[in-house]
Amino acid sequence: MIALLTGATAFTEHRPPPRPRPPDGPLGWAGYDAARRRAAARTGEEESVVYGTGSVGGRACVLLSFEFGFLGGSLGGPTGDRLTAAYELALTRRLPLLALVATGGSRMQEGMVALTQLQRVAAASVRLRAAGIPQIAVVRDPTTGGGWATVGAGADVVLALPGAQIGFAGSRVRPPDADPYAYSAEGQFAAGQVDAVVPPGELPTAVAHWLHALGPHEALPPAPVPRALPSAGEPSRTEAADAGTVEAAVTEPAYAGTEGTADAEPAHAGTEGAADAEPAHAGTEGAVGAGSTPRLPATGREAVARARDPRRPRAEAYLADCFPVRLPLHGDRSGGTDPGLLTGFGLRADGRPVAYVAQRGTPTRPAGYRAAARTIRLADRLGVPVLTLVDTPGAANDAEAERAGAGAAIADAFAAIAAARVPVTTLVIGEGGSGGALALASPDNTHVTADSYFSVIAPELAAAILKRAPSETGATADQLRLRPQDLVELGIARSIVT
């Protein structure tokens, strides 16, 4: 596996200082030394982990690789020495850590001494995290037990090989009626525990992109404000009247973003994005009046209708325009995913990385907010600027969302934005529905498109609360001052991008 990633580039193996070991290990387990000798003869390795320095795609890193053929890739005292030495090497040289994991867990022949190696690994990982050094794990078949719960699942980015068995419980200790899909790479991806399932042939490119994106980096500039993309068409008052009245365009329940759920980011490679995508055109943003001026909505009801128009550009189009390469982060690491939210890192045309969080026009679910907070905190720790694209009618408010902790998840997203030391740039590209949208908006660097609105509450709900007739919804939208130009005048937005 090391050779697959490093290619012709040299890999330099390191070894920790040797330590004396009692015969048959700390427990005196009969036959343990003989088993180790047989494993060494079979694999050519002295222990279940090899580590050292190398290069993937021209990016230097510290690599550690498990040898499953050596006692099932199990973790014992000597393994812990090598793992912690690998983390320390990455810390000393300020190089990203790339772990190639295949393990059955802790080594029974060393008992609790083996199990406590997990604490050593966790502490080493925390030190690396505190220093702003990224950790990437490639989990292979099988990855189970404590190795998955530390080196694997504890990494910043988790890539998995197709069909790999992955889970805390190994095949011999899980319930006999357990669904095997839950313990597969694909099942873990579906549960938001793996960021991408990557075929071996695509792994070198995917890992190289991730190493480039995560750094470490010197100081990076803020993410440029994306340029406004042209709409396929704007709803006119005549078109709105086709639905009945102008107010009908405001009260229409379709949020014109649900089509995105069927084409959620693919599991493979994690490097989707057209190679011929246009660059982000940094500097093309500007307030209305600079360059080509978009037609602004004359009324609040028109602003809402335009934001809900299915023909306007969505998050996918903006991300493709900004980033020739996109590297998705998938899931909230708590068993949830939200197809209505895209998160990850993008590489701009100039090679600079930006972390992105993009709503797709649907009500954002608790897992989406948790995934957003995870992405923002990772970017902040690594010194990578953040771009958020706001487009939601609001946070999901069904009973399932409440049971999943909607309030706490939204609070976590607010806190992640508020605590971020890296610059956060926000563009509202469609609906800005109340706190569910504000939770992902920069407090001091938010911009809007001409096809957007931002409101304390949806006009329909405001009219209902005020006990107004449905025919007054449009007038209520006007009173809320939610148009792009209103947002600039109120100081909520810095500009209307062109």
N, C-alpha and C positions, 0 to 999 in steps of 0.2 A: 504493500500500500504506500509506503514512503517513496519507493521508486516511481510509482504511478504519478505521484504529485510533484516530485522534484525533478523527474526526467533525468537529463544528463548532468544536472547540477549536483555538485557534491553534497552529501550529507555527512556531517561530522558527528560521530557518536561521542557522548559524554558518559562518564560513570561516577557515581558518588564514591567517597572513600570507603573501603571495605570495613566491615565490622565483624568481630567474632560472633559466631552463632553456636549455641549448644548443640550437641548431637541430637538429631531428629527434632530440631526446633525447640521452641520455648516450652512445649507440652511434653516433650520426649515421645512424640507419636511414633510408634514402631513402624518402620518402613518409609518414613517421610524422606529421609536423605536418599534412599534408593529411588524413590519416585522422582525426586528432583534430578537425579543423575540421568534417569531414563528420559525425562522431559528435555534436558539439555542435549542429550545425544540425538533426540528426534528433531529438535527445532534448530539446533546450533546456537541457542541463546542461553544466557546464564540465569535469566529471570523472565518474568512474564511481561515486562515493560522495557522498551528501548527508548532512549531519548537523546536529543542532540540538536544541532543547529542545521538549517538548510534554507532553501529558497524555493518558493512556489510562484511561478509567473513573474519572476524578478523581484518578489517581495520577501525579504529575510524574515525568518520566524524561528521559534523553538518548536520542534516537533516531538511529540511522544506517541508511541504506538504500542498497543497491547498485542502480544503474541498468544492467541487463544490456544495454540497447541501446547503451550507450557502450562500444564495444570489448569486448563480451562481459563487462561487469562486471569486467574484469581489474584486477589490482593492479599499479600502477607507483609511481614515486617520489611524484608528487602525491597518489595514492590513499593511500599510507602516511602522508603528512602529515595528511590528513583523518581517517584512522582513529585515529592516535595522538592527534590533537587532540580527537576525540570521547571517547576514554577519559580524557584529562586533564580534560575538562570534567565528566565524571561524577565523577571523583575530587575535583575542586575543590568542586563543589556537593553532593557526597555524594548523588547521585541514581543510581538503577539504570540500567544500560545495556541498551537494547533494540536488537538488531541484526536488520535485515531483509535476509537474505543471498540473493543470486543472482549467481553469479560463475563464470567458467570457469577461474580461477586466475591465475597470474602473467603479466605482459605481456611477450611475447617481444621486442617492439621495444626494451625496456629491459634485456634480458639479466639478468645477475646483480644489477644494481642493483634490478631489480624483485623478484627472488627474496628479497633480503635484507630487503625490507619485512616479510616474515613474522616475522623476528626482532624487528623494532620493535614489531609488533602483539603478539607473545607477551610481550614485556617490559611493555608497557602493560597488558595483561590481568593479569599477575602483580601489578603495583602495585595495581590495582583490587581484586584478590582479597585481597591482604594488608590492605587498608583495610576489608574487610568489606562491600564494595559488590557487590550481585548483578548477574549478567550473564545475560540471556535472549536466545536466538537463535530467530528464525523463519526456517527454511530453505525457500527457494522453488525453482522449477524454472528452470535447473539450479543446483546448488551443488556445485562440484567443486574439486579441486586444493587449493592452499594456503589459499584462502578458507574452505573447509570445515574444513581442518586447524587453523585458528587461530580466526577469529571464530565459525565455526559450532560445530564439535565441542568447542571450548574453553570454551563457555559453561556456566554452572551448570545451566541447563534448556534443552533443545532441543525445539522444536515444529516440525513439518513440515507442509507443505501436501500434500494427497492427490495421489499420482501424480508428485510431484517427483522428478527425477533427483538423487541425492545420493551422493557417493562421492569418494574421493581421486583415483581415475582417471577422467578424462573419457571420453566415448563414443569418441573417436578414438584413444585411447592404451591402452585396456584390451585384453586378449587377445580375439581374434575369437570364441572359443567361450565367453566369459564369460556367466554367467547374468544377464540384465538385472534380474531381481528383486532381486539382491543390491545393486544400485545405485539402488533405488527407496526412497521414503519408507517404504513398507510393509515392504520387506526390511530396511531399517535399524532399523525398530521391532522386527521379529522378532529381530534380532541384538542388541537392547539398546543401540543407539547413539542412538536417538531416544526421547524420553519420551512423546510423543503425536503422533498424526496428526490434525490439526485442520482441518475444512472452513473455508473463508474466512468464511462467515457466522457461525461460532462463535468466530472468532479474537479479536474485541474483548473478549468476556466472559472467555475463557480467559486472555488476557494480563493483563487487569485483575485477575483473581483471583491470578495469579502475582505481579504487582507488589505486591499487598496482602500476600501471604504472606511474600515474601522480604524486604521492607523496603527500606531500613534501618529498624531499630526501636530505640526506647529499651529499657531493661531490662524484660524480660518475666518474669512469675512462672512457677514450675514448672507443668508440665502436671498438672491435677487427676487423681487416681486415678479411673478410670471406675467407675461403679456396677456391681454385679453384675447381670447379666441373668437373668431366670428361665429355668430349663430347661423344655423341653417335657415332661420326665418324668425320674425318677431310676431307675436300675436297682435293683431289689430283689433280695434273695437268691433269691427264687423265680424271677425272670426270669433271673438268672445261672445257676440250676440247670437252666433249660431248655436251656442249651448243654452240660450234662453235670454240672458241679460248679461250686462257687464259684471254684475255681482256674481253670476254663475261661474265666471272664470275664477273668481276669488275663492268661492266656496267649494270648488271641485275637489273631491277627496283624493284623487290620484296625485301622488307626489312625484311622478315622472322621474323616478330614480330606481324603481324596483326592478327594472330590467337588468340592472347590474348584478343581481344575485345569481343569475344563471351563468355568468361568465366570470366568477371570482378568480383571483390570480391562481395560475396553475401551480401544482405541487412540484413540478419538475424543475430542476436546475436553479430556480430562484434568480434567474438573470433575464427574465422576459423583458421585452421592450424592443421595438423595432430598431434595427441597426441604422436605418435611414431616418430615424426620428430627428426632427429639427431641434437645434439647441434652444436653450432657454431664453436667449436674447436678453441678457442682463442689461438693464438700463432702458428698456423700451417702455417701462411703466411710466405713468405720469398722470397728473390731474387733468380733469376735463379742461379743454382749451389748449393743451399742448399736443401738436400734431393732429392726427386724425381724431375727431371728436365723435364718440358714439352718440346716438340718439338716446336721451334719457327719458325715463317714464314721466309722463305729465302728472300722474296721480298715484296715490298709494295702491289703488286697486290694480292699476296697470303694472306697477312694479311686482306685485304678487303674481299676477298672471304670467308675466315674462319669466319670473324665477321658476314657475311650475311648468313652463312650456317644455315638452319632451324634446324639442328640436335644439335647445341650447346645449353648448358643450358641457360635458361631465368631467368628473375627476380623472377618468382614464385618459381622456384627450389632453388635459392639462399636464398630467404626469409624463405622458409620451412626448409632449412638446418640450418639457424641461430636461428630461433625462434620457439619453441614448441607452443607458443601462439601469435597470431597476432590480433591486435585491430585496424581495419581500421578507418581512418578519411576520410570522403567522401565529395568531392565537394569543391568549392572555396568560398562559402558563398556569391557569387554574381550571382547565378543562373546557374552556369556552372559546368560540370564534364568532365573529360577526361579519358576514359577507358584505355588509353595507359600509365597511370601513377598510381602507387600504393603509398599511403601515410598512415601513422599511427604510432602506437607504438607497439613494439614487446617485449615480455618477453623472455630473454635468459634462458638456462637450469639452470643457477645459480640464476634465479629470477630477475636479474638486467634488468631494462628497457632500451630500445634504440628506438629513433624515426627513422623511415625509410622513404626515398623517393626513389622510384624505377621506372625507365623507362622500358617499355616493348617492345622496339624495333620499335615503330612506331613514326612518327613525333609528337612531343609534342605540344599540343594545348595551347592557352592562359589560359584556365581554369586549365590545369595541372600545369603550372608555378605558378598561384595564389594559388592553393592548396598546392604546395610545399612550397611556402613562408609562408603560414599559419602554416604548420606543423613545419617548422624550427623555426619560431618565438615562437610558443607555447613551443617547446622543450627548447629553449634558456631561456624563462622566468621561466620554471620549473627546469632548471638545468639538463636536460636529454641529453646525447650525441646523435649525429645524424650520421646515416649511409646513404649514397646515393649510388645507383647503377646506373651507366650511361650506357645507351643503346638506342641510337636514331640516325637515319640518319640526324636529324636536327629538328629545329622548324618547325611547320606547316607554310606553306607560301601561302596558298590559300587566296582568297578574304575574305572569312568568317573569317579566322584567323586575317586578318588585321582589319576588322571591330570590332572584339572582343578585340582589343588592344594588339596584339602580342608583339609589342615593349615595351610597358609599363609593360606587364606581365613578360617578360624576364628580364627587368631592376629590377623589384621587387624581382625576384629570386636571381639575382646577389647581390642585396643589403642585402637580408636576410642572405645569406652565409657570406658576408663581415662583417656584424654587429654581427654575432653570437659569444657569449662569451664561449659557450660550444664547446668542440672539435667536429669537423666534419671529418669523415672518408669517403673516396670515393673509390669505386672499379669500374673500367670500365670493363664491362663484355661482350661487343659486339662493336657496332658502337659508336664512339665518333664523332658525326657530328657537327663540328663548334661551334658557340656560343650557339646553342640550347642544346648542351651537356655540354659545359663549365659552363653554368649558374648554374648547379647543382653540380659542382666539387669543392672539397676543394682546396684552393690555395697552401697548404703546406702538404697535407696528402692524395695524390691520388696514387692509385696503379692500376695495370692493369693485366688482364689475358692474356694467350698466344693466346686466340681466339679474341683479340680485336685490335682496332686501334683508334687513335685520330688524327684528321686532321683539319687544318684551313678551309678546304673546301673539298667536295667530289671530288674524282679524275675526275669523268665525267664532273663536272661543271668547274673544273680547266682547263681541256683540252679544253672545249668549250670557256672559256674566253680567253685562249691563242690562240684560232683559230687553234687548232691542230686537226688532223684527229682522228676519233674514235679509230683507231688502235694504237694510241699513248697513250691511257688512262692508260694502264698498266705502261708504262715508267713514266708517270706523277705521278702515285701513288708511284713509287720508289723515285722520286725526292722529294716528300713531306715529306719523312722520318716519316712515320706515324706508323711504326711497334712498337710492345711493347718494343723491345730492343732499338729502336731509342728514344722512349719517356723517358726511363730511362737515356740514355746517354745525352739527352738534358736537363735533370733535371726537366722534366714535371711530371714524375712519380717516386715514391720512390722505387718501386720494381715490379717485375713480380711475382704474387702469384703462389704457387704450391699446 
